[in-house]
């Protein structure tokens, strides 16, 4: 791994993905942290268009908005959290793949 700007930002995004997983379970649902994270993820995906399938990023952002503004009941909320965790696993695996290759 070389210390290029793209590698550093990819490593920072990996740390942000890990932070988002922790924040989803530790912070209150009305926290703004997930929206900030998905803003960074959208910026990263625009700077590196080959890394993520854009519809997955858009879907994860919409899920974060639903969880932030609490439109959901208790059971449906956990389904959305599970969908977000699947998305975060995808983002994390793609970022690790980009960092290694």
JORA-V279248 format. One line per field, one symbol per residue. phi: phi as a letter, one per 30 degrees, with the letter a starting at -180 (. if undefined). burial: + if it has 16 or more other ideal C-beta (glycine too) atoms within 10 Angstrom, else -. A space follows every 10 residues. Layout:
phi: ???
burial: ???
//
This chain:
phi: .cccdddddd dddddddddd ddddccdddd ddedddeddd dddddddbdd dcdddddddd ddddddddch dcdddddddd dddddddddd dddddddddd d
burial: --------++ --++-++--+ --++------ --++--++-- ++-++----- ++----+--+ +-++-+++-- ---------+ +--+--++-+ ++-++--+-- -
//
